């Protein structure tokens, strides 16, 4: 091997390569340690998240059961008459912490047919959405009342059952 004269402060080419390889090796070991720590942190966070989700499910299930019971009581207290056809579906909205009941009913007397759709906050006994149609759903049917209270408390008017469903769906989700 020939002797190469180097100026002050310069390393021979072989030593530069060895230094670079050592640097890469140290970086790879450092990244491996970092990746291992991240994996352990992720595993710990996943375990804590799972435990939190289980606690939420347990609380939510208890709230859903209470909501179902309260909705049933509320529905019975409405004392629908013999000319009424009525059904309900309850829903506990986790996001807004509300117990809701969606009621569909029909009042029939002779040729008069009224259809009602309401969503009520059961615990507050407060109607948050209301739709009334006269005429039984045929060609002569017409919307006589349609309102939905939005999240900010503002009452929105609507013109059709489709519009009512679109506005009211936020209550029955979440």
Order of alpha helices (4+ residues) and beta strands (2+ residues): alpha-beta-beta-beta-beta-beta-beta-alpha
